[in-house]
Amino acid sequence: MATHSMGRKREEEATPIFDIPRLDNISIDGKADDWGDRGFRVELLGNANGRVKPAFDFDALFRLGWDERGLLLLVKASAAAYDEAKQGNELWEKDSVEIFYSPQRGSPDVVQLVVSPGVDPQCPKLRSILQDGRKSEALKKTKVTATALRTKTANGYTLEVLLPWGNFGIKPETGRELAFQIYINDTGGAERFQALWYPIPNAHESINMHRVRLSGKPSPPVKAVVFAEYDRFRRVRVDVAGTMELLGKTITLKGDGRELGSARTTPENGRAGAKFVLPMPPQDKAYGPLDLFLEGQLLKTISLPDLQQARAKAFMEQRLDFNPSVFPGPGFPKCDFEQPSYVEDLIGPYTLTTTFYDADYNPVATAEKPGRYGAVVEIKTGDGKTFRRLRTLFRTREKLDGGARENITGPMQFPKETGIHPTVVREQKFSVNSYLKSLLDGSMSPCMATPALMAALYETKPGAKNAGVSGDFLARDRQWWVGLKRKLAGADKLYRKPFVCPEIVKGKPATMLHKGTLKAAGMKPDATKKIDALLRQWSADTEEPFAVCVARHGVIVLHKAYGRRNGKAMTVDTKSWMASITKAMSGTVMMMLVDQGLANLDDPVSKYLPSFRDDKVATPLTIRHLYTHTTGLQRDCGDDPSDFDDVIAGYYPYMPVGKRQEYNNAGAPIGSKIVEIITGEALPQFYKRHLLEPLGCANTDVTNSSGSYWGGARSVPMDIAKFGQMLLNRGSYGNKRFMSAETFQQMLPVRLTRILGPDTSVEWGIGLIWFEGEGLGKGSFGHGAASSATLRIDPEHDLVIVMCRNGPGRNFAKYHSQFLGTIVENMAG
């Protein structure tokens, strides 16, 4: 703990403080006239990398001040086009201003204000969302408030905001520090651009915000942003973009106590720009902090990313291919990276050594018969490092003729040379359609998906039943690789016994969902009618269909669908995207192993995954890190690739494990590889056998553990409610026990002091987070979802609430709280 405290103290001492002045006579009216040139001024904003857009396309600046009422903010923005969110719950995704502030850096109390300015002709009024993230009980007794007004300008808007001191119960006085950050979002162009004043992207905890101090005088204005990168790791590039008042001025770049270059700013897309090119530093030495001086005055100090870390991160993204991956004859194809010269720039000269395995896991030198093969490719560098990649290959019976590839049209029919029976293609249309979808949505590259599909179809005999997601071609390919990886790691000998779960127990069964009276559910006589009336009103006021299941004391209070999807009436059996609610499932799966002593949350990942065995890491990665988003990874990905853990392991020595919490979709996928190496079951099959089928969740498909845009669960309200009831029962459902109550207790959120230090306010569980408030009882939990699907489990009221949907839709923010509140209001007693 002392190490965390000292590290946090040194970090805080190194963090700059920005002074903001007291301003009198400021009227919050959406006009800038009474500001004059006052306030702490940030006159140019770039994105997280320091990039700026052309001024004629998008420009934004802001000022800060304070008075006895609160923190004062002035924003000016202009853009070539505006595109504001049509749905109130999605304001932040389109043109908007996002503001986060806290009474001090490191405080658990945070307030977020999102403002959609109302300059899009289709959304002509200012709209805002005020999120109360205050944790202190005393503060939560008062309502959070803010004032925001704007005026339109020729091609943009002026926005004024007052953030009252009363939100934090503080008295303003000179010298007091606050924490503050701001995004100004532009989506009117081809892609979303976030201009930000924020030291750490995508981390909204106050410890990661800028420090601002109430003062009598402002800090010098910020007039430039800097973009610095390793340009294909062959040179260092530093680009400066400044306001036009810097035009024609000389900027000098210094580092290591010497001048590295100077340049006079020239016009560039409505900015004053200057560029510097430096040679790459030697492998064992990086540039220290680089100082940019504007005619002798310090303009900006920047630090380049850690060179080896940047190389390792770029290497993770490099694609290794076999050409072709579907081949005829006994000779295996050659493989290499798509950009071999670039890979050499990243890791130095390398050699590839490939071991091939047949369908029965035997190492082979040639492909003697048609069918599935696996290639284990070792990438060895000159400094002794070894990386691994895994690829599926498929050998056809004969060489495809010249037009064979063009024959795959209309009703899917593979050329006879492949050896795939035409009846199988028709019968296994689920796998074929899944393949086509994977190509269309980009979730699987053709070089990986094609041989996996061909191998699965070749191995299938006519008359076989379509197995759905848990047995499609990707799941079968994944299962094959689980077997080989276990054999190579020796896990097949270490974990010999089949995994058995749930356990069938005797005695009084745990509560199961069932029909019953409202009295038995502990609800008022007209509860169902009132909840249904609100949901019908919601459905009439939105374009997004949804389905719900509400249960109390195990009794189903309401199970109904609303609206239309794709021209058809929504039903309770229409599957919806559960998104990150999948993380609650993946956390449950891991805890099932913990319950049987097969894993421990504080075990290092390297105990199970050989590719993570690296003695040079500062903080070993544990299973707990994976599920609390403290891995140091910033990736949004699924775990479908069989070498996902190998790819991430190459970056392991550079992962800032346990330094901060950053929500991502990479931790649980690593956990899924641990589940597979221990049990020998690929994740889709594991979910089906040990969670979904035992719970009676017949309408749920799970492709991976992250819930990212590449996959996750697709389900219906009753299935998710059964899962929620099992968690409400602390690990049991009927006569089936998935884990003990003591093990379940370890799933619940706790303050992450043992990971992030004693100053943290972050509370997180193993796939679960708290959801208290909105009328729900203390200790309510569940998980959120990008699709706005809902899972709320309220032990105090013995309540499970589920809503399945694919997106928030219009007026989500207006009705969702009313939905929860109506349920609570209609509980009897």
N, C-alpha and C positions, 0 to 999 in steps of 0.2 A: 504494500500500500504506500509506503514511503517513497518508493521509486516512482509510482504513478504521480504522487503529489509534487515531487521535485521536478519531474518531466513537464507536468502541467504548468508549474510556476515558471520554468524557463521558457516554455512556449508562449505564455502570456506576456512575459517581459519582452519577448522579441516581436510581439504583435503591435503594429502601429496604432496609435490613438489619434482620432480625428476630432478636433475641437469644433463645436457648433455654437454659434453665438445666440445670445438673447435678442429677440426681435420684438419691438413694440409696434402696436397699431397695425397688425396684420388681420385683415378680415377674410374669413374663409368663404369666398364667393366664387372660386374658380377663375380668378383673374390674378395677373402677376403685377399689376400696377404698383401696389403698395410694397412690393419687395425691393424695387429698385435694383441695385447691384448687391444687395445684402444676402447674408446666409453663407453657409459652407457650400461651395459650388463644385459639383462634379459635372463637367461640361462635355464629356465624351465617355461613352460606355461601349465596351466590347463584350464578346461572349466569353465563355469560360477559358478559351484558348487565347484570348486577346485579339480575336478577329473583329473587324468592324465592317459594316455594310456601306456601300456608297451613300453619301449624304442625301442625294436626291431620291434614293430608294427608301431609306429609313434613318432617322436621326432622333436621339433622345438625350436628355440631360435632366438633372434634378438638383434641388437645393434643400438644405436642412437648417432649421432654426428652432427656437423654443421660447415659450413665455409661460406665464403662470397657469395657463389652461392645459398645455401639453406639448408634445413634439409636433413641429410644423414641417410640412413637406410640400414642395412645389415641384411638379413634373411638367416638362414640355416635350411633346413628341410630334413628329411629322412622318408621313409615309406616303408612298406612291399609291397604295391601296390598303383597304382595311377589311378584315374578316374576323368578326367577333362571334363568340359561341352562341348558338341558338338555344342551348340548354343551360339553365342557370347553374347547374352543378359542374359545368365544364368551362367556366369562365377563364380559368388559368391556361387552358389548352390553346386559346386563340389570342387575338390582340387584347392585351390586358396589362395591368400593373399588379405585381405581387409584392406585398410588404410584410416583413416579419420583424417583430421587435420584442425585446425582453428587458426587465428591469436591470439586469446586469449579465455579463458574459458568464455562462455556466449555470444560470438560474434555470429551474425546471419550468418556470412560467413563461409561456410564449403566446403572443397573439398574432394571428395572420389576417390580413385584409387583402382581398382580391377585388380589383375594380375593372370592370369592362366599361370603357369610356363612352360608348354610345355614339360613335361617329360612323359606324357601318350603317348604310341606309336601311339594311334589313333589321338592324337592332339600334334604333335611334335614341334610346334612353340609357343613361348611366345606370348600371347594375353593379351590385357588390355582394360579396360574401364575407362575413366576419366570423372567423374560426377561433373559438376559445380553447387555447391549449394550456391554460393555467392549471397547475397541479396543486398549488397550495389551497388547503381547505378554506382558509379565511377569505381568500380572493374569490373562490368559486361561489361564494354567497352573493356576490354583486354581479350585475349584468355588465358584460363587456360592451363598449360603445366606440364609435368612431364617426367622424364626419368627412364626407368626400363630395366635392362639387367640381364641375368642369365647365369650361366654355370651349366651343369649337373655334378653330382657326382655319386659315385658308386650306391647309392640307394636313390638319392634325387637331391637336387639342392641348389645352392647359388644364392641369388638374391640381387642386389644392386639397390637402388632407390634414385633419387635426386628430392626433392620437392622444386622448386624454390621460393625464397622470393617474386618474382614478382607477384605471384598469389594473394598475399595480399597487395602488395605495401608497404612492411615494410622494415626497415633497421635493419640488424642483429646487436645486441650489447649485451654484457654481462649483465645479469640480466633480459633480456626480457623474458616474459612468453608466452608459446603457449599452445594449447590444442591438445592432440594426443591420438589415440587409434588404435589398430591393432587386426585383427583376422587372424589366420592361419588355414585354413579349410582342413580337411582330410575326404574323402569319399571313400577311397580305400578299407575300411573294410566293416563290415556288416551294419553299420549305420554311419551317419554323425557325426563328432566330430569337435567341434570348440575350438581350443586353443586360448585363448584371453588374452589381457592385456587391461582391460576395466572395470571400476568400476560398471557400470549398464548395464546389458544385454539388447539388443534390444531398445536402446534409443540413437539415433545418433545426438541429439542436442548437441552443443559444451559444454553446461553447465554440461553435464554428462560425459565429457571426463576426462582423466588424465591431470594434470597440469605438464608441463615440462618447465624447465628454462635453457636458454643459459648460459653456465658457462665456466670456465677454467678447472675445474675438475669435474669428474663424481660422482654421488651418488654411494654408495656401490652397487655391483651387486646383482641382485635378483637370488637366487640359490635354492629356495624351494617354493612350493605351499602347501596350507593346505586345507583339506576337513574336515568340521565339520558338524555334524547333530545330531538330536534327533533320536536315533535308535529305531524305533517303539515306541517312547516316553516312553521307559523303562530304557534307559541309554543315556549318551552323548558320542559320539564317535568323536575323533579327529585323523585324519590321516595326517602325514607329508610325502611328497615326495620331495626328494632333488637330486641334481646332485651327481654323484658318488664320487666327492671329499669330500663329507660329510660322506662317509661310515666310520662306526666305531666311529663316534663322538657322544657325549652325548647331547641330547636335553632335556631341562627342561621346563615343563609347569607350569606357575604361574597365579594365579588369586585371586582377592580380597586380595592382599597383602601377599599371602602365596603360598607355593609350593604345586602343586596338583599332581605332578608325574614327573618322568624322565625316559628316555629310550635311549638306544644306537641304532643307526641306523644300519640296516642290509640290505643285498641285497634283492631287490624285483623288479622283472621284469626289470632289468637294471637300477633301481633307488636305491637311499639310502632311506630307509623307516623307519618310527617310528610310533607307534600307542599308543593312550591313551584312556582309558575308564573311564568315570566319572559317578557317580550316578546322576540321575535326580534331578534337584533342586526342592524345595517345590513349590506347586502351586502358591504361592503368592510372590515368589522370584526367580529371574533368575540370572545366572552367569553374571558378568560384563565382560569387555574386558579380553581376555585371551592372555597372552604374552608367546611366545615361544623363549627360549634362546638357542643358540648354544655355549656351553662351555663358558657361561658368557656373550656373545654378543647377543643383541636382534636380533632375526631372523625374527619374524613376530608377529604382533598383530592382533587378529581376534575377531569378535563379533558374537555370536550365534544369529540366528533369534529370534525375540520376541516369547517367548514360547506359549503364548495364540494365537497369530496370526498364528503360525505354526500349532497348533492343529486345529484351525478353518479352515485353508486352507486344511488340510488333511481330515477333516470331510466332506467338500464339495464333495470329491471324493468317499465317501462311498455309496455303493449301498444297497438300501432297497428292498427286494423282498417279494412277496406273493408266497407261495408254496402249491399248484399250483395257477397260476393266471387264468387258465381256469379250472372250477371245476363243478361237478354235485351236485345236492341236495341243500337243503336250508341252510346248515351250511357254513358260510364263512371260508376261509382258514386262517391260522395264518401267521403273517409276522414278520420279523426281519431283521437285517442287515446281509449281507453276511459274515462279520467278526465281530460278536458281541463283542468279547473280545477286539479287537483292537479299536472299537468304544468306549468302556468303558474306554480304556486308553486315548482316545482323549477328551471325554466330561464328564467322570466320570459315576457312576451308573445312569442308565436311565430307564424310563418306557415308554411303547408305549400304546397310547390310540387311538383306531380307531373308526371313525364314518362312517357308510356305507350309501350310497344314491342309490336309484333306478334310473331308466332312466328318471323319471319325477322330480328328485331332492328331493324326499321325504326321510327323514332319516328312515332307516329300521334296524331291529335287525337280520332278516334272509332274505335269498334270496328266496322268495316264488315262483317266476316264472323265467323262463329262460330269458336271455338277458343281457344287460349292467348294470354294477354297478360301482360306484365310491367309493374309499376308501380314506378318509382324515385322515392321520396318524399324531398324535401329539407326538413328542419326548420330554419328560420332564426330565430335569436333577435335580440333588440334590440341585443345587444352584439357582433353580427357573427359569432357561432359558427354553424356549419352541421353538422347531423347527417344521416345517411342511413338509410333503411329500405327493404327490398325486399319486394314482395309479388307473388304469382302470382294472376292473375284468370282467369276463364273465362266466355266468352260462349256462351250456348245458342243454338240455331237459332230457337226460338220461346219465347214467354213460357210459363212453367210454369203449368198450370191449378191451381185452388185445392187439389185433392187430390193433386197430383203428388208432393209431398214425402212423403206418407204411403204412396205405392205401393212404397217401397223396403223391402220386408219379405220374409220367407221367402227363397227363392232370389233372389239379388240381380238386380233388373231395373230399369234406369234408365228414367224416362219418355222417350217417343219425342221429346219436345220438345228434349231435350238434344243430340240428334244422335249419341248413342253407340250403336253397333250392339250388339244383345243378344248376338250370338255372341261378340263381343269380351269382354263382361262375364263370360261363362262361361269363356272360354279364359284370361282374365287373372285368374283367381280368386286367384292369389298376391297381386297388387297390391290387390285388393279386400279380401282378408282382412287384409293388412298395414295398410290404412287403418282398418278396424274395430278392430284391435288398438291402433293409435296413439291412437285415441279412448279406448279402455278404460284403457290404462295411462298416459294423460296426457302422452305424449312429444311430441305434436303437437296444437296447438290446432285446432279445427274450421275456423276461418277461413283457416288456412294449408294444411291437409291437403286439404280438399274440392276447391278449384279445381285443386290439383296432381294429384289422382286423376282428376278429370274431364278435364283436358287430356291426361294420358297415355293414357287410354282413347280419347278422341276421335281422337288421332293414330295409334292402333294399328289396323291393318287385320285383318279376320277371317283366321284361319289362322296368325297370328304365334305364335311359341313363347314360353312363359313364360320370362322371363329370370332369375328368382330375385332375390335381394337386390341384386345389382350392376346390375340393369336394371329394378327395380320402379318404381312411380310416383314415389317420393321421390328415387331415384337419377336418374331421367330429369329431374325438375324441377331437381335440383341441377346436372345437366350443362347444362341450358339456361341457368341463371344463370351458370355458369362462362363460357360463351361470351359472354354480354352483359357481364359484368364485365371480361373481358379486352379486349373492344372499347372499353369506356368508359375503361379505364386505359391503352390503347395497347399492352397486353402482347401482343396478337395480332400486332403488327408487330415487337415487340422479340424475341419468342420464336417464330420462324416454323417452325423445324424440329420435326418430330414427335419425341417422346421415345422413344428406343430403349434398352431394357434388359429382360432381361439381354443381355450380349454373348456371342456364341458363340465360344469360344476353341478353338484347336488344342492338341495335346500331351496329356500325361497328364491324364485327367479327375480332378476332385476326388472325394473319397469320397461315395458315395450310400448310402442305407440299403438293405440287402439281407439275404436269408436266408443263414445259414451255420452252421458248427459253433460250439459254445461254446469250443472250442480256438482257433478263428480270432478269436473275440471277446475272447480273453484272460480267459475266465471259468473257474471251477472246474467240474468235470463235473456237479455237482448244483446249480449256481447257479440255474437256472430253477426247479427244484423247490422250493428253499428260499424264493426270492422269492415264488413263487406260493402256497406254504403260508402265509406271513405275510399276504399280501393276502386269502386266503380267510378267515383268522382275523379280519382287520380287517372284511371284508365281513359276517361273521356277528355282529360286535359293533357295528354301526352301521346306521342306516336310510338313509344316503346312498350311492347307487350311484356307481361310478367306473370308469374305463378307463385303462389304462397302456400306455406304450411305453418300453422300456429298450433302448438300443443302445450297443455299444462297438466301436470300430474300424469303425463303420458296419454292424456285424452286429446284427441284431435279436435280442436276448436274450429278451425277453418282450413279447408284444403280446396283451393280453387284457382283457376287461371283467368286472366283478363287480357283483352285486346286481340290483335291479329298480327301474325308474323308471316311474311311472304305470301300474303293474300289468303291465308288460312287462319281459322280461329285458333288461338293459343289454347293448349290443353295442359293438364297437369302432367302429362307424359311427354310433352315437347321438351327436348333437352336444351339446356342453356349453358353458356360458358361460365364456369365457376371461378376462373382466373386464380387469384392467389388464395382463395379458400382451399385450393389444392394443398397449400403449405400446411394447413391444419392436418390434412390427411397424411402428408409425408412425415410430419412430426410424430403423428400417431404410430406410423409404421416403425420409425426408429425406436420409439418407446416400447413397442412390443418386443424388440430385441433386447433392450435394456432390462425389461422385466424378467427375461429368462437368463440374465447374466451373460448374454452373448456380446454385449457392448456396454460401455460406460460413457456418460456424457463428457467426462473429463479425460477420456482416452485420446491420445494423439491419433490423428488420421493415419499417420505412417504405420501404426500397428496393423492396419488392415489393407492399406493400399501401398504396395511396394514403391510405386513411382514417387511417393512423397517422403521417402527416406532420405533426408538431407540434414546432416549435422550442423550445417552452417546457418540455419535460420535462428533469428533472435528470439522469437516466440513460437513454439510449436503450435501448429494448427490442431485444434481439438474438435470433437463432434459438437460440443456446445457452441463453439464459434460458428459452425455451419448454419445452425438454426436460429441464432440471435443476430445474424447479419453483421458480425464483427470479424469477418475473414480478411477484410482489406480489399476485397474484389469489387469491381464496379462493372459487372457484366450482366446483360439480360439475355439469357440463353436457356435452352432446354438440355436435358441430359441424354438425348437420343443417341448421339454418336458414342460408339463403344469405347473410344479412346478419349472421351471427355476428361476423365481424371488424368490421363497422361498429358493432355494439352495444358491443363491448368497447372500440373506439377512442374512444368518447365518454368513457370513464373513464380513458383513457391518461394524461392529464396528472397524475392523482392516484395512479397505481400506484406503490407503493414498490419499484421495480425494483431487484433485486440487494441488498436490505436483509437478507433472510433467506430460508431455504428453507422453503416451506410446500407440502406435497404436495397437488396438486389435479388436476382434470380439465379445465383451461382452456387450458394451454399448448400441448399437442399439437394441439388443434383449430385454434388460430391457425396452427400450422405446416401443417396440412392445407390451409388457404386459400392458403398460399404455394405448396405443391405444385400446386394447381389453377391458380393464376394463371400459373405457369411452363410447365406441360405442356399446359394446356387440357383436362385430363381430370379429371372429378369423382372424388373419392377412391374410391368403391366400384368404379368401372370401373378406376381405376389399380391398386388392389390386385389385381384379377382378372387384368389383362393383364400386369403387370410383376412380380408376386410369386407369386401363388397358382397360376395356370395353369403358369408355367414350372417351379415346384417340383413340380407334380403334386398340388397340394392341392385335390382335387375336392370335398371335404366341408367346406369352410370358407367361411363368410359373414362379411363385415366391413361394418358399416353406417357406422361412424365411427372416429375415431382415438383416442378417449379411454378407451374401456373402461368408461365410467360406466354407471350403471343404465339409461341411455337407449339403450345400444347396445354397440358393441365387437364383437369376434370371437366367433363360435360355431363350434366346431371339434371335431376328433377327435384321438386321440393320434398316429396316424401322420402326419397333416398337420403338427401342431406339431413333431413330432420331425424331419421333413424341414427345417422352418424352423430348428430348433435345430442340425441338422447343418450347414446352410449357414453359420450363424454360427460353429460350431466350426471349419469350414473357412476361416474368415476372409474370407467373402464370396462363395464359389463353391460350386456343387453340380453334379457331373457336368461337362459341357462348358459350363455356363452361369456366367458371372461377373456377379454383381450389383453388386459393388464391389471395389476392389483391397484387398489386405491392409493397405496403408498407410491407406486410408480407414477400413477396419473398426477399426483401432487407435484412431481418434478416437471411436469409439462407447463404448469401455470406460470405466468409472468412473475419475474422477480427483478429487483433493481440490480443492474449489471455492475455492481461495485467490484466484484472479484475480477472482472475483465477490464472495465473502463476506469476504475479507480473510485475513491470515496466521493468525489465531487459530482459524479454523473447523476442525472435524473432519469436516465433511460431505463424503462422496465420492459422486459420482453420474455416470452416463454419459448417453448419448443413447438413452434407452429401456432402459438396462441398469443393474443394480446388482450388487454382489458378493454371492455366496452361499457363502462359505467356511465351513468347520466341518461338523459332523455326518458327518465322515469324508471329505468332498469335498476335492479338492486345492486348493492355493493358486491363486488366479486364477479360481476357479469363478464363473460369473455367470448372470444370467437376469433374471426379474422376478416379483414376487409378484402375487397376485390376490385380490380380495374374495371370489371364489367358492372360494378355497383350491385352485384349479388350480395345478399345479406345472410350472415350466420351469427345469431346472438343466442347465447346460452346463459340463462340467469338462474343460478343455484338458489338464491334467496327466495325467488318466487316460483321455483320449480318449473321453469318456462323455457321453451325452445321456439325460436322465431327464424323462419327461412323464407327468403324471397329469391327466386331464380330469374335472371334477365341477362341480356347480352350487352346492355349499356344503360347509362343513367336516363337518357331521354329528356325531353322537356319537362321542367318543373320538378325534377327529382328532389332538389333541396327543399322545395315547398312542402312536399307530401311525406317524405320519408320519416321525418321526426313525428309528424302527426300519426303516421301508421304505428310507430312504436308506442307513442303516447296513448293512442286509443286502446291498444291492447292492455296496457297497464291500468288505465282508468276503468276498464271493464272487468277487472279482477274482483271477485267478491271478497269482502273483508279487507 
